C-alpha cells in the first residue's frame, strides 16, 4: 500500500507541477498580449495629444495674424472698435480686446458679445502684473507675448481661467502701444482642437502639479483610462496639455482555450479575493467590536450613575462599577442574584417583591422614575431614584429590564438644609424688622398709654369731693372710660400687628382681597411714616378681584418695600410721598395677575447698584442685613409672580410685583 501511495503522491505532484507551469505560461502570454495592446493604445493617445498641441499652435498663430491686421485701422479709434467687435464675433475664444499705450494705460476696450463682461465684477487691475509681463516679452521679441493664466471670479459664484496675449504696435519702427487679447482657456480647447480627437476623450490644461485649469471633451468613462501629456510652449508662458482617453480594454484572448484558461484563473483569483475581502471585513468588524467594547467599558466606568440589568426572571445580569460602589457589594456578589436582592431593606422586601412582580409582568415604569430606599452592605439606608426601560436584544425581543440608579440621599439632605435655612432667614428678616420697629413702638405706645393715664387721672379728680348722683359727672366718667377703652384698643392693635408679623407658622395660601393685605400692614407702615413725616397714599379699587397667596409672606413683602421706600426719602423733606397702588396686570398664558406697586420720591437707585440689588447679604445700609429684597423676590417667585423695579418720574423708584388672581 505504501508504494502505491507514494506513486499517487508523485503523480499528483507531477500533475500539479504541469498545471502550475501551464497556468504560468498562459498568464505570461496573456500579460504580454495585454501589455502590447496597452502600449498601442497609449501610443495613439500620445499622438492625439501631440496633434492637439499642433492644432492649438496653428490657431494661436492665425489669431496673431488677425490682430496684426487690426492694427492697421489706427489706435483707439471708432474704426478700431468696430473691427475689434467683428473679430470678437468671429472668435469665441477671445473674451476682450484692449488698446493700451506704451505706459500700459487703457485707451480703448471691446468685450465679447457672447457673454457678460468677465471683468465687470473684479475689474482688470488684479491681472495687470500678468499683462505687463506679457507685453514685456512681446516688446523684447518684437512679436506676440503670452502671460500666465489667471482665475477670474464671476458674479454667479463661478469663474474661468484666462490668458492674455500682448502684441506690440509699431509705427515706422517706433513702439506706439500694445494690443491685448484675453483668451478663455476652455474656449481655446473647444475651438482650436479637431472635434474628431475629442470622441471618448477629455482634454485639459493643467498646472505642473496636476491641477486642472480648464477642460473640454466627452466624458463617457469606461473601465480603463489612458493619459498623455504634452507641453505647449509659448513666448512668456508654458502650459501642460493633458489628454485622457476612456477606451474599451484591449482584446486579450486570441482563442477559446486561452479564454477558458484565463477565465478559470480569474475565477480562482476572484474566489481568493472574496475570501481575502471577507477575512479583512471580519478583522475590521472584530477591531471595531473590540474598540466599541473598550469605549463602552470606559464610559460605564466613568459614570456616577449606577447601571443594573436584569433578565426576564429578575436575575441580575450586569452592574457597572458605580452601582457596586454605591452599595458596597462587588460585581461577583451581585451577578446572578435573583429576588429578593441583597440591597433590599428587610422591612421592605414584601413591598419591593410585589413591585418587581408587576415589572416582570410587563408593566412599564413611570418615565419620571421611582423613588426607593436601598441598603448598603454595612446596613446603611439611603434614598435612590430608579429609571427603568425595557432591555431589547438583537432579535427585537425584550430580554429584561435596564435600570439607571441615582443616589439622591445627598440631594435630599441639601434640600432639607436649604428649606431650614430659608425658614431661618425669613424668621431672621422678620425679627430684624421688629428690632428696627422697637423704637417706633415705644414712641407710638406712649401716646395711647399717656392718654389712658390722663383720662384715668381726670376720672379720679372728678370722683374726688363729688357725689355719683350728679348726671353730668356720670356722663363725663362714661366718656372718659370710652376714651380709655379706645386708646387701650389702639395700643393692642399695634402690638397684635407686630405679633402676627413675627410669629412663625406653616405656609398656607388663602383667597384674600388686595385691600385686606394693605389694611393689615398699614398700622406698621403708619408707625414709621409718622416718625419720618411721610405722607402715605393708597390706591386700591373696591371691585378688584381677590388673589391667592400666603398672607403673612405677602404682607412682609409689602412692609419691606414700604419701609425701604420711606427710608429712601429721609433726606427729601419736600418730597415725602409713599404710594401703595394695586391694579390689574397683563394676562400671560391664560393667567390673570394683579400688580402691587410701591413708589417713592427718594434719591433713586444708582445704575451700578441695580444689578446687585437682589443679591443676598448685599445692602447699602450700615445696619442692614441685605436679606430684605432677596427674600421679597423669593416670596414673589414662589407665588409665580415677578418682582422688578424702575425709576419713578420725576424722581424716586417704583417697585412692583405680581400675584396670581384667585
C-alpha positions in Angstrom: 0.0 0.0 0.0 2.8 2.4 0.8 4.5 2.2 -2.7 1.1 2.8 -4.3 0.5 5.8 -2.1 4.0 7.1 -3.0 3.3 6.8 -6.7 0.0 8.6 -6.3 1.6 11.3 -4.5 4.3 11.5 -7.2 1.7 11.6 -9.9 -0.3 14.3 -8.2 2.9 16.3 -7.7 3.7 16.0 -11.4 0.3 17.0 -12.5 0.2 19.9 -10.1 3.6 21.0 -11.4 2.4 20.8 -15.0 -0.7 22.6 -14.1 1.3 25.3 -12.4 3.6 25.6 -15.4 0.6 25.8 -17.8 -1.0 28.5 -15.7 2.2 30.4 -15.6 2.7 30.1 -19.3 -0.9 31.2 -20.1 -0.5 34.0 -17.6 2.7 35.3 -19.2 1.2 35.1 -22.7 -1.9 37.0 -21.6 0.2 39.5 -19.8 2.5 40.1 -22.8 -0.5 40.4 -25.2 -2.2 42.9 -22.8 1.0 44.9 -22.5 1.3 45.1 -26.3 -2.3 46.3 -26.7 -1.9 48.8 -23.9 1.2 50.2 -25.5 -0.6 50.6 -28.8 -3.4 52.5 -27.2 -1.0 54.6 -25.2 0.9 55.5 -28.3 -2.3 56.5 -30.1 -3.3 58.7 -27.1 0.2 60.4 -27.1 -0.2 61.0 -30.9 -3.6 62.6 -30.3 -2.1 64.8 -27.6 0.7 65.9 -30.0 -1.9 66.7 -32.7 -4.0 68.7 -30.2 -0.9 70.8 -29.4 -0.2 71.4 -33.1 -3.9 72.5 -33.6 -3.6 75.0 -30.7 -0.4 76.4 -32.1 -1.9 76.9 -35.5 -5.0 78.5 -34.0 -2.9 80.9 -31.9 -0.7 81.8 -34.9 -3.8 82.5 -37.0 -5.2 84.8 -34.3 -1.9 86.7 -34.1 -2.2 87.4 -37.8 -5.8 88.7 -37.4 -4.6 91.0 -34.6 -1.8 92.4 -36.8 -4.4 93.2 -39.4 -6.5 95.0 -36.8 -3.5 97.3 -36.0 -3.7 99.0 -39.5 -7.1 100.6 -38.5 -5.4 103.0 -36.2 -5.2 103.1 -32.4 -8.1 104.0 -30.2 -10.4 105.0 -33.0 -14.1 104.2 -33.8 -12.9 102.1 -36.7 -10.7 100.1 -34.3 -13.6 99.4 -32.0 -15.8 98.3 -34.9 -13.1 96.0 -36.3 -12.4 94.6 -32.8 -16.1 93.9 -32.4 -16.2 92.0 -35.7 -13.2 89.9 -34.6 -14.8 89.1 -31.2 -17.9 87.8 -33.0 -15.7 85.6 -35.2 -13.5 84.3 -32.4 -15.3 82.9 -29.4 -12.0 82.1 -27.7 -11.4 85.9 -27.2 -13.2 87.5 -24.2 -11.9 91.0 -24.6 -9.7 93.2 -26.8 -7.8 96.2 -25.5 -5.6 99.0 -26.8 -3.0 100.2 -24.4 -0.4 102.9 -24.8 3.3 102.5 -24.1 2.7 103.3 -20.4 0.1 100.4 -20.2 -2.8 102.9 -19.8 -6.0 101.6 -21.3 -7.1 103.6 -24.3 -9.9 101.5 -25.7 -11.6 98.2 -25.0 -14.2 95.9 -26.5 -15.9 92.9 -24.8 -17.1 89.7 -26.4 -20.8 89.9 -27.3 -21.4 86.2 -26.4 -21.1 86.6 -22.6 -21.3 89.2 -19.9 -18.1 91.3 -19.5 -15.8 89.0 -17.5 -14.1 91.8 -15.6 -17.3 93.7 -14.6 -17.2 92.0 -11.1 -13.5 92.2 -10.3 -12.1 94.8 -12.7 -8.8 94.4 -14.6 -6.4 95.8 -12.0 -5.8 92.4 -10.3 -4.3 90.9 -13.5 -2.1 93.9 -14.5 1.1 92.1 -13.5 0.4 89.3 -16.0 -0.4 91.9 -18.7 2.8 93.8 -18.0 4.7 90.6 -18.1 3.3 89.5 -21.5 3.9 93.0 -23.0 7.5 93.0 -21.8 8.0 89.6 -23.5 6.3 91.0 -26.7 8.5 94.1 -26.7 11.7 92.2 -26.2 10.9 89.7 -29.0 9.1 92.2 -31.3 6.3 89.6 -31.5 3.5 88.1 -29.6 3.9 87.6 -25.8 1.7 85.4 -23.6 1.0 85.8 -19.8 0.5 83.0 -17.3 -3.1 82.0 -16.7 -5.3 83.8 -14.1 -8.5 82.7 -12.5 -11.3 85.4 -12.8 -14.3 85.0 -10.4 -17.7 85.8 -11.8 -20.8 87.3 -10.1 -22.7 84.0 -10.2 -20.2 82.3 -7.9 -18.3 80.6 -10.7 -15.2 81.6 -12.6 -12.9 80.9 -15.6 -9.2 80.7 -16.3 -7.9 83.3 -18.8 -4.6 84.1 -20.5 -3.5 87.4 -22.1 -1.9 87.8 -25.5 0.1 91.1 -26.0 1.1 92.2 -29.4 3.3 95.4 -29.9 2.0 98.1 -32.3 4.8 99.7 -34.3 4.6 102.8 -36.5 7.7 103.3 -38.7 9.7 101.1 -36.4 8.6 103.0 -33.3 6.6 101.4 -30.5 3.3 103.3 -30.1 1.2 100.9 -28.0 0.0 97.3 -27.4 -2.9 95.2 -28.5 -4.0 93.0 -25.6 -6.3 90.0 -26.2 -7.8 88.0 -23.4 -8.2 84.2 -24.1 -10.5 81.8 -22.2 -8.5 78.6 -21.9 -11.7 76.5 -22.1 -12.7 78.2 -25.4 -9.2 77.5 -26.8 -9.8 73.8 -26.2 -13.3 74.0 -27.7 -12.5 76.0 -30.8 -8.9 75.1 -31.8 -8.8 71.3 -31.5 -10.2 68.9 -34.1 -13.5 67.5 -32.9 -12.5 64.0 -34.0 -9.9 64.0 -31.3 -12.5 64.6 -28.5 -14.5 61.5 -29.1 -14.4 59.5 -25.9 -11.5 61.7 -24.8 -11.2 64.7 -22.4 -8.6 67.3 -23.0 -7.5 69.9 -20.4 -4.9 72.4 -19.4 -3.1 71.6 -16.1 -0.5 73.0 -13.9 2.7 71.2 -13.2 1.2 69.6 -10.0 -1.8 68.2 -12.0 -4.3 70.9 -11.0 -6.8 71.3 -13.8 -7.2 74.9 -15.2 -9.7 74.2 -18.0 -11.1 71.1 -19.7 -13.3 70.1 -22.6 -14.5 66.9 -24.3 -16.7 63.9 -23.9 -16.7 62.2 -20.6 -18.1 58.7 -21.4 -15.9 56.8 -19.0 -15.1 53.1 -19.5 -13.2 50.6 -17.5 -9.7 51.9 -18.3 -8.1 55.4 -18.7 -5.1 56.3 -20.8 -3.5 59.6 -20.3 -0.8 61.6 -22.2 0.8 65.0 -21.5 2.4 67.5 -23.9 4.0 70.8 -23.2 2.6 73.9 -25.0 5.5 76.3 -25.1 4.5 79.9 -25.9 6.6 83.1 -25.7 6.3 84.0 -22.0 4.3 81.0 -20.9 4.4 77.2 -20.9 1.4 75.1 -20.2 0.7 71.4 -19.8 -1.9 69.8 -22.2 -3.3 66.6 -20.8 -5.4 64.1 -22.8 -7.5 61.5 -21.0 -8.9 58.7 -23.2 -11.5 56.2 -22.0 -11.2 53.1 -24.2 -12.6 49.6 -24.1 -10.0 47.3 -22.7 -7.8 45.6 -25.4 -8.8 42.2 -26.8 -6.6 39.9 -24.7 -7.9 36.4 -25.8 -6.7 35.2 -29.2 -8.5 31.8 -28.9 -11.2 30.0 -26.9 -8.8 27.8 -25.0 -6.8 30.8 -23.7 -10.1 32.5 -22.9 -11.3 29.4 -20.8 -7.9 29.1 -19.0 -7.9 32.8 -18.3 -11.5 32.6 -17.1 -10.7 29.8 -14.7 -7.6 31.7 -13.5 -9.7 34.8 -12.9 -12.4 32.7 -11.2 -9.8 31.3 -8.8 -8.3 34.7 -8.3 -11.8 36.1 -7.7 -12.6 33.4 -5.1 -9.3 34.1 -3.3 -10.1 37.8 -3.5 -13.6 37.3 -2.0 -12.0 35.2 0.8 -9.4 37.8 1.4 -12.0 40.5 1.4 -14.2 38.5 3.8 -11.3 38.0 6.1 -10.5 41.7 6.0 -14.1 42.5 6.8 -14.1 40.1 9.7 -10.9 41.6 11.0 -12.3 45.1 10.7 -15.5 44.0 12.5 -13.5 42.4 15.3 -11.4 45.5 15.7 -14.5 47.7 15.7 -16.2 45.5 18.2 -13.2 45.5 20.5 -13.0 49.3 20.2 -16.7 49.6 20.9 -16.5 47.3 23.9 -13.5 49.3 25.2 -15.3 52.6 24.7 -18.4 51.3 26.4 -16.4 50.0 29.3 -14.6 53.3 29.7 -17.9 55.2 29.5 -19.5 52.9 32.1 -16.6 53.1 34.4 -16.7 57.0 34.3 -20.4 57.2 35.1 -21.5 58.2 38.6 -25.0 56.8 37.8 -25.5 53.1 38.8 -26.5 50.8 35.9 -28.2 47.4 36.5 -29.6 44.9 34.0 -31.9 42.0 34.9 -33.3 39.2 32.8 -36.9 38.1 32.5 -36.7 36.2 35.8 -35.4 39.1 37.7 -31.8 37.9 38.0 -29.1 40.5 37.8 -27.0 40.1 34.6 -24.9 43.3 34.7 -23.8 46.0 37.1 -21.4 48.8 36.5 -18.7 50.0 39.0 -20.7 53.0 40.1 -23.6 50.7 41.2 -21.2 48.4 43.1 -19.5 51.4 44.8 -22.9 52.8 45.7 -24.0 49.6 47.5 -20.6 48.4 48.8 -21.0 45.0 47.1 -18.7 43.5 44.4 -19.9 42.6 41.0 -19.4 39.0 41.7 -21.7 39.2 44.8 -24.5 40.8 42.7 -24.4 39.0 39.3 -26.8 36.1 39.1 -28.7 37.2 42.3 -32.4 37.0 42.0 -35.3 38.2 44.1 -35.0 39.4 46.9 -31.9 41.5 46.1 -29.2 41.7 48.8 -29.6 45.5 48.8 -33.3 45.5 49.7 -34.0 46.5 53.3 -35.6 43.6 55.2 -38.6 45.6 56.2 -39.4 46.4 52.5 -38.8 43.0 50.9 -42.6 42.3 50.6 -43.3 45.7 49.1 -40.4 45.6 46.6 -41.3 42.0 45.7 -44.8 43.0 44.7 -43.4 45.9 42.6 -40.9 43.7 40.9 -43.6 41.1 40.1 -45.6 43.8 38.4 -42.5 45.0 36.5 -41.6 41.5 35.3 -45.2 41.0 34.2 -44.6 43.7 31.6 -46.0 46.9 33.3 -43.9 49.8 32.2 -42.5 52.0 35.0 -43.2 55.8 35.0 -40.8 57.9 32.9 -40.1 60.3 35.8 -38.6 57.4 37.8 -39.5 55.7 41.1 -38.0 56.7 44.5 -36.9 53.8 46.6 -34.6 53.0 49.6 -31.6 50.7 49.2 -29.4 49.2 51.9 -25.6 49.2 51.7 -23.6 46.2 52.6 -22.9 47.8 56.0 -26.6 48.2 56.7 -27.0 51.9 56.0 -30.2 53.0 54.2 -30.1 55.7 51.5 -32.6 57.1 49.1 -32.3 56.3 45.3 -34.2 57.3 42.2 -34.6 54.5 39.7 -35.3 54.9 36.0 -36.1 51.6 34.1 -36.5 50.8 30.5 -37.1 47.5 28.5 -33.9 45.7 27.5 -34.3 44.7 23.9 -32.0 42.1 22.4 -30.6 41.8 18.8 -33.8 40.0 17.7 -36.0 42.9 18.8 -37.4 41.0 21.8 -37.5 42.1 25.3 -34.9 40.2 27.3 -35.3 42.0 30.6 -35.0 45.5 32.1 -32.3 48.1 32.2 -32.2 50.4 35.3 -30.3 53.6 36.0 -30.0 54.3 39.7 -29.2 57.7 41.2 -28.2 58.2 44.8 -30.3 61.2 45.9 -29.6 61.0 49.6 -27.2 64.0 49.5 -29.8 65.9 47.4 -32.5 65.2 49.9 -30.2 66.4 52.7 -29.3 69.6 50.9 -32.9 70.3 50.1 -33.8 69.9 53.8 -30.9 72.1 54.8 -31.9 74.7 52.2 -35.5 74.6 53.4 -34.5 75.0 57.1 -32.0 77.8 56.1 -34.7 79.6 54.2 -37.1 79.5 57.1 -34.3 80.8 59.4 -33.6 83.6 57.0 -37.2 84.6 56.8 -37.5 84.5 60.6 -34.3 86.5 60.9 -35.6 89.1 58.5 -38.9 89.4 60.4 -37.0 89.7 63.7 -34.7 92.3 62.2 -37.8 94.2 61.1 -39.3 94.0 64.5 -36.0 95.1 66.1 -36.0 98.2 63.9 -39.6 98.9 64.9 -38.9 98.6 68.7 -38.1 102.4 68.9 -41.2 103.2 66.9 -43.4 101.1 69.1 -42.1 102.8 72.3 -42.9 106.2 70.8 -46.3 105.1 69.4 -47.4 103.3 72.5 -46.6 106.3 74.6 -49.4 108.2 73.1 -52.3 105.8 73.9 -50.8 105.0 77.3 -50.4 108.7 78.2 -53.9 109.3 77.0 -55.1 106.4 79.2 -53.2 107.8 82.2 -54.7 111.3 81.6 -58.2 110.0 81.4 -57.8 107.9 84.5 -56.4 110.9 86.4 -59.2 113.1 85.3 -61.7 110.5 86.4 -60.1 110.3 89.8 -60.3 114.1 90.1 -64.0 114.1 89.1 -64.7 111.5 91.8 -62.9 113.4 94.5 -65.3 115.6 96.5 -68.4 114.9 94.4 -71.3 112.5 94.6 -72.2 110.0 91.9 -75.7 111.4 91.8 -74.6 114.2 89.5 -75.7 113.3 86.0 -73.0 115.5 84.4 -70.4 113.6 86.4 -71.7 110.3 85.3 -71.7 111.4 81.6 -68.1 112.7 82.0 -67.0 109.4 83.6 -68.6 107.4 80.8 -66.9 109.5 78.1 -63.5 109.1 80.0 -64.0 105.3 80.2 -64.8 105.1 76.5 -61.6 107.1 75.7 -59.6 104.8 77.9 -61.0 101.8 76.1 -60.3 103.3 72.6 -56.7 104.1 73.5 -56.2 100.7 75.0 -57.6 99.0 71.9 -55.3 101.1 69.8 -52.3 100.0 71.7 -53.4 96.4 71.5 -53.8 96.6 67.7 -50.3 97.9 67.4 -48.9 95.1 69.5 -51.0 92.4 67.7 -49.9 93.5 64.3 -46.3 93.1 65.3 -47.0 89.8 66.9 -48.8 88.4 63.9 -46.0 89.5 61.7 -43.1 88.0 63.6 -44.6 84.7 64.8 -43.6 81.5 62.8 -46.3 79.3 61.2 -46.9 76.9 58.4 -47.3 78.4 54.9 -50.9 78.3 53.6 -52.4 80.2 50.6 -55.8 81.7 51.0 -58.2 83.7 48.9 -57.8 87.4 50.1 -58.7 90.8 48.8 -55.9 93.3 48.0 -57.4 95.9 50.3 -57.2 93.5 53.2 -53.5 93.0 52.6 -52.9 96.8 52.6 -55.0 97.3 55.7 -53.1 94.6 57.6 -49.7 96.3 57.0 -51.0 99.9 57.4 -50.6 100.1 61.2 -46.9 99.2 60.9 -46.4 101.4 57.9 -48.1 104.3 59.7 -45.7 103.9 62.7 -42.6 104.7 60.6 -44.5 107.2 58.3 -45.4 109.4 61.3 -41.9 109.3 62.6 -40.3 110.2 59.3 -43.0 112.7 58.3 -44.0 110.7 55.2 -47.4 111.0 53.7 -49.0 107.7 52.6 -51.4 107.4 49.7 -53.5 104.3 48.9 -54.9 103.5 45.5 -57.0 100.3 45.6 -60.3 100.0 43.9 -63.0 98.1 45.8 -64.0 95.9 42.8 -60.6 94.4 42.2 -60.5 90.5 42.2 -59.0 88.6 45.1 -55.6 87.0 45.0 -54.4 83.5 46.1 -51.4 83.9 48.3 -49.7 83.4 51.7 -51.0 86.4 53.6 -48.2 86.7 56.1 -45.4 86.4 53.5 -47.0 88.9 51.1 -47.6 91.3 53.9 -43.9 91.0 54.8 -43.1 91.9 51.1 -45.4 95.0 51.2 -43.9 96.1 54.6 -40.3 95.6 53.5 -40.9 97.6 50.2 -42.7 100.3 52.1 -40.0 100.7 54.8 -37.3 100.8 52.1 -39.2 103.5 50.2 -39.7 105.6 53.4 -36.1 105.3 54.4 -35.1 106.4 50.9 -37.0 109.7 51.5 -35.4 110.6 54.8 -33.4 113.5 53.3 -36.1 114.6 50.9 -38.2 116.8 53.1 -40.3 118.5 50.4 -41.0 115.2 48.6 -42.1 112.6 51.1 -45.0 110.8 49.4 -45.3 107.0 49.6 -47.9 105.5 47.2 -49.3 102.0 47.6 -51.2 101.1 44.4 -53.0 97.9 43.3 -54.2 97.4 39.7 -54.9 94.7 37.2 -51.8 93.3 35.4 -51.4 92.0 31.9 -52.6 88.3 31.4 -50.0 85.8 30.4 -50.7 82.2 29.3 -54.3 82.4 30.3 -53.4 83.5 33.9 -54.8 86.8 35.3 -52.5 88.8 37.5 -52.8 91.7 40.0 -49.9 94.2 40.2 -48.9 95.7 43.6 -46.9 99.0 43.2 -44.9 100.7 45.9 -43.4 104.1 44.7 -41.4 106.8 46.5 -39.9 110.1 45.6 -36.5 109.5 47.1 -33.0 109.7 45.7 -33.5 106.6 43.4 -31.1 103.7 42.7 -27.7 104.1 41.0 -27.1 102.0 37.9 -24.0 100.3 39.4 -26.2 99.1 42.4 -29.2 98.0 40.3 -27.6 94.6 39.3 -26.7 93.7 42.9 -30.0 94.9 44.4 -31.5 91.4 44.9 -28.2 89.7 45.8 -28.4 88.1 49.3 -26.4 90.0 52.0 -25.9 93.0 49.8 -27.0 96.2 51.4 -26.4 99.9 51.3 -27.4 100.5 54.9 -24.9 100.5 57.7 -27.2 98.5 60.0 -28.9 96.4 57.3 -28.6 92.6 56.8 -29.0 92.5 53.0 -31.9 90.0 53.2 -35.0 92.1 52.7 -35.2 92.4 48.9 -33.7 88.9 48.3 -36.5 87.3 50.5 -39.1 89.5 48.8 -38.1 88.2 45.4 -38.1 84.6 46.7 -41.6 85.0 48.1 -43.0 86.6 44.9 -41.4 83.9 42.7 -42.8 81.2 44.9 -46.2 82.6 44.1 -45.3 82.5 40.3 -45.0 86.3 40.1 -42.2 88.7 39.2 -40.6 91.4 41.4 -39.0 94.3 39.5 -38.1 98.0 39.8 -37.8 101.0 37.6 -37.1 104.8 38.0 -40.0 107.0 39.1 -40.9 110.2 37.4 -39.7 112.9 38.2 -37.7 111.3 41.0 -37.5 108.2 43.1 -38.1 104.5 42.5 -41.1 102.2 41.7 -41.1 98.6 42.9 -43.8 96.3 41.6 -44.7 92.7 41.9 -47.4 90.4 40.6 -49.7 87.9 42.3 -52.0 85.4 40.6 -55.7 86.2 40.6 -57.8 83.7 42.6 
